[in-house]
Amino acid sequence: MFGRGLCLVEIQRVGVVGAGTMGNGIAHVFARNGFPVVLCDVEQRFLDRGLNAISKNLEREVSKGKISAEDKQAAFNRIEPVLTRSKLSNCDFVLEAATEKLEIKAEIFHELDQICRPEVILASNTSSISITKLAALTSRPEKIIGMHFFNPVPVMKLVEVIRGLATSDETFSTVRDLASRLEKTPVEVNDAPGFVSNRVLMPLLNEAMYTVMEGVATPEAVDEVFKLGMAHPMGPLALADFIGLDVCLDIMRVLQDGLGDPKYRPCPLLIKMVDAGWLGKKSGRGFYRY
């Protein structure tokens, strides 16, 4: 029988593993909504970059009148940067937001399972990797869940709340309510490669890349078609650059391996660009130059 977990009211201190784009955005949102946050990464430079992003994004909210300068400082002060995962032991809820590679996430979940109290829910911000597979690496599979935020986290309202095969109803309801407390809209999704968002989105981006590779149209033309013809706020190739072409490739490979259908084969141009270090906006070059 599954043991009882923490109720929502008992979640006070939150841990976030990974201070990159998603991790610092998640830490920002938790801190802005009153939660003390322990933000963990493996190098000081990653923490410094993440904290700098949080400060700038909080300042942007001040300039737009969404929060006061006092609110900004209070939120920023709630974030404790750490370099060792052992510091997460006093957290009541821990969310992993590391690189989208199974071996990295597996190692983190194995260690978190040993560090954190047995009743603590462990969540992953994975955009494609199996929650069931991550849960099987722990002694608490009923307390493992996906909590997939969208970039930019402080702005985007959606959170996919993903049930693994063993995720308990109590864990699901706790995380769903937690997302609502963060002023997000939780949507329930069952565990499958890519879930809903990336199962649908990534093949679209991948097909757009094929049209460029095959000379059907330029990146600019492809994006104009989607912006003007389908009312997308951003074209698929600009969006791929924004997400990171390496992330797109990782997700396409998860879809290909998990679903076994050749329609999920990554575009050869995408593979070539990632091999060249053209990762999109974060590297200064992708389908566009930045």
C-alpha positions in Angstrom: 0.0 0.0 0.0 1.3 3.5 -0.8 2.3 5.6 2.1 0.8 9.0 2.7 2.7 12.0 1.3 2.9 15.6 2.3 -0.2 17.6 1.9 0.0 20.9 0.0 -0.1 23.0 3.1 3.0 21.2 4.4 5.1 22.1 1.3 7.1 25.0 2.6 10.7 24.8 1.3 11.2 23.8 -2.4 14.3 22.4 -4.1 15.1 23.0 -7.7 18.0 21.0 -9.4 19.4 22.9 -12.3 19.8 26.7 -12.7 19.5 26.8 -16.5 16.7 28.5 -18.4 14.0 26.3 -17.1 15.4 25.8 -13.6 15.9 29.5 -12.9 12.5 30.3 -14.3 10.9 27.7 -12.0 12.8 29.0 -9.0 11.7 32.5 -9.9 8.0 31.5 -9.9 8.2 29.6 -6.6 10.1 32.4 -4.9 7.7 35.1 -6.2 4.8 33.1 -4.8 6.3 33.0 -1.3 8.2 29.7 -1.2 11.8 29.5 0.1 13.8 27.9 -2.7 17.1 25.9 -2.6 18.5 26.2 -6.1 21.2 23.6 -6.8 23.7 23.3 -9.7 27.1 21.7 -10.2 29.2 24.9 -10.8 29.1 28.4 -9.3 29.1 30.0 -12.8 25.8 28.2 -13.6 24.3 29.4 -10.3 25.6 33.0 -11.0 24.1 33.0 -14.5 20.8 31.7 -13.2 20.6 34.2 -10.4 21.4 37.0 -12.8 18.5 35.8 -15.1 16.1 35.7 -12.1 17.1 39.2 -11.1 16.6 40.6 -14.6 13.2 38.9 -15.0 12.0 40.1 -11.6 13.1 43.6 -12.6 11.1 43.3 -15.8 8.0 42.4 -13.7 8.7 45.5 -11.6 8.9 47.7 -14.7 5.6 46.3 -16.0 3.9 47.0 -12.6 3.2 43.4 -11.9 5.2 43.4 -8.6 6.8 46.1 -6.5 10.5 46.7 -5.9 10.0 45.3 -2.4 8.3 42.2 -3.8 11.3 41.7 -6.1 13.8 41.9 -3.3 11.8 39.6 -1.1 11.5 37.0 -3.8 15.2 37.1 -4.7 16.1 36.8 -1.0 14.1 33.6 -0.8 16.4 31.8 -3.2 19.4 30.0 -1.6 22.0 28.9 -4.2 23.9 25.7 -3.3 26.5 23.5 -5.0 25.8 20.3 -3.2 22.6 18.2 -3.4 22.8 17.3 0.2 21.5 20.8 1.0 18.2 19.6 -0.5 17.6 17.3 2.4 15.5 19.9 4.3 13.2 20.5 1.3 9.5 19.4 1.3 9.3 19.1 -2.5 12.1 18.8 -5.1 11.9 19.4 -8.8 14.6 18.4 -11.3 15.2 20.7 -14.2 18.5 19.3 -15.7 19.5 18.6 -19.2 17.1 16.5 -21.3 19.1 13.3 -21.2 18.0 10.1 -19.4 21.4 9.2 -17.9 21.7 12.7 -16.3 18.2 12.6 -14.9 18.5 9.0 -13.7 21.6 9.8 -11.7 19.9 12.8 -10.1 16.7 10.9 -9.1 18.8 8.1 -7.7 20.6 10.5 -5.4 17.5 12.6 -4.5 15.8 9.4 -3.4 18.6 8.8 -0.9 18.9 12.5 0.2 15.2 13.4 0.6 12.8 12.3 3.3 10.7 9.3 2.3 7.4 11.4 2.2 8.8 14.0 -0.2 7.5 14.2 -3.7 10.2 14.3 -6.4 9.1 15.9 -9.7 10.8 16.2 -13.1 10.5 19.1 -15.5 11.3 16.7 -18.4 9.7 17.6 -21.7 9.8 14.0 -23.1 11.5 11.4 -20.9 9.4 8.6 -19.2 8.2 9.4 -15.7 7.6 5.7 -15.1 11.3 5.0 -16.0 12.6 7.6 -13.6 10.2 6.4 -10.9 11.5 2.9 -11.2 15.0 4.1 -10.1 13.7 5.1 -6.7 12.2 3.5 -3.6 9.1 5.9 -3.9 7.6 5.4 -7.4 4.2 6.5 -6.1 5.7 9.9 -5.3 7.4 10.6 -8.7 5.6 12.8 -11.1 6.2 15.1 -14.1 5.7 18.8 -13.7 6.5 20.2 -17.2 6.7 24.0 -17.2 7.0 26.0 -20.4 9.5 28.7 -21.4 9.5 31.5 -20.4 8.3 30.0 -17.1 7.3 33.3 -15.4 5.0 34.1 -18.4 3.6 30.8 -19.7 0.5 29.6 -17.8 0.6 25.9 -18.8 2.0 23.1 -16.7 1.7 19.5 -17.9 1.3 17.3 -14.8 2.3 13.9 -15.9 1.4 10.7 -14.1 3.8 7.8 -14.2 2.4 4.3 -14.1 2.8 4.2 -10.3 2.1 7.8 -9.5 -0.5 7.9 -6.7 -3.7 10.0 -6.8 -2.5 11.9 -3.7 0.8 12.8 -5.4 -1.1 14.0 -8.5 -3.6 16.1 -6.6 -0.8 17.7 -4.5 1.2 18.7 -7.5 -1.9 19.9 -9.4 -2.9 22.1 -6.5 0.7 23.3 -6.2 0.7 24.4 -9.8 -2.5 26.3 -9.2 -0.9 28.0 -6.2 1.8 29.2 -8.6 -0.9 30.8 -10.7 -0.4 28.2 -13.4 -3.0 26.1 -15.2 -2.3 22.4 -14.6 -3.3 19.9 -17.4 -3.3 16.2 -16.6 -1.4 14.0 -19.0 -0.4 10.3 -18.9 3.1 9.1 -19.3 4.1 8.6 -23.0 7.1 9.8 -25.1 6.8 13.5 -25.5 3.6 13.6 -23.5 1.1 15.9 -25.4 3.1 19.1 -26.1 6.2 17.7 -27.6 4.5 14.7 -29.2 2.7 17.2 -31.4 5.1 20.1 -31.5 8.4 18.5 -32.2 7.4 16.6 -35.4 6.0 20.0 -36.7 9.4 21.7 -36.1 11.2 18.7 -37.5 9.1 18.8 -40.7 9.8 22.5 -41.1 13.5 21.7 -41.0 13.0 19.2 -43.8 11.5 21.9 -46.0 14.6 24.0 -45.5 17.0 21.1 -46.1 15.1 20.1 -49.3 15.1 23.7 -50.6 11.4 24.1 -50.5 11.7 27.5 -48.8 14.1 29.6 -46.7 13.7 29.7 -42.8 12.3 33.2 -43.1 9.6 32.0 -45.6 8.7 28.9 -43.6 8.2 31.1 -40.5 6.2 33.7 -42.4 3.8 31.0 -43.6 3.0 29.9 -40.0 2.9 33.4 -38.6 0.6 34.9 -41.3 -1.3 31.7 -42.4 -1.8 29.9 -39.1 -1.6 32.9 -36.7 1.4 31.4 -34.8 3.1 34.1 -32.7 6.5 32.7 -33.7 7.4 30.5 -36.7 8.6 26.9 -36.2 12.2 27.5 -37.0 12.5 30.6 -34.8 10.8 28.6 -32.1 13.3 25.7 -32.5 16.2 28.2 -32.2 14.5 29.6 -29.0 14.1 26.1 -27.5 17.6 25.0 -28.5 18.3 22.8 -31.4 20.1 20.3 -29.2 17.0 20.0 -27.0 14.9 19.5 -30.1 17.2 16.8 -31.3 17.2 15.1 -27.9 13.4 15.1 -27.8 13.1 13.7 -31.4 15.4 10.9 -30.4 13.2 10.1 -27.4 10.2 10.0 -29.6 11.9 7.9 -32.2 13.2 5.4 -29.6 10.0 5.4 -27.5 7.5 5.1 -30.3 9.5 3.2 -32.8 7.9 5.0 -35.8 10.2 6.3 -38.6 8.1 9.4 -38.9 9.9 10.6 -35.8 13.4 10.4 -37.4 15.3 13.6 -36.7 16.0 15.8 -39.7 19.6 15.3 -40.9 20.0 19.0 -41.1 19.1 19.3 -37.4 21.7 16.7 -36.6 24.3 18.5 -38.7 23.6 21.8 -37.1 23.9 20.4 -33.5 27.2 18.7 -34.5 28.4 22.1 -35.7 27.5 23.8 -32.4 24.7 25.8 -34.0 22.3 25.4 -31.1 20.0 28.4 -31.8 19.7 31.6 -29.8 21.8 30.4 -26.8 24.9 29.8 -29.1 24.3 32.8 -31.3 23.5 30.8 -34.4 20.9 28.3 -35.5 18.4 28.8 -38.4 19.0 32.5 -37.7 22.0 34.5 -36.4 21.7 36.3 -33.0 
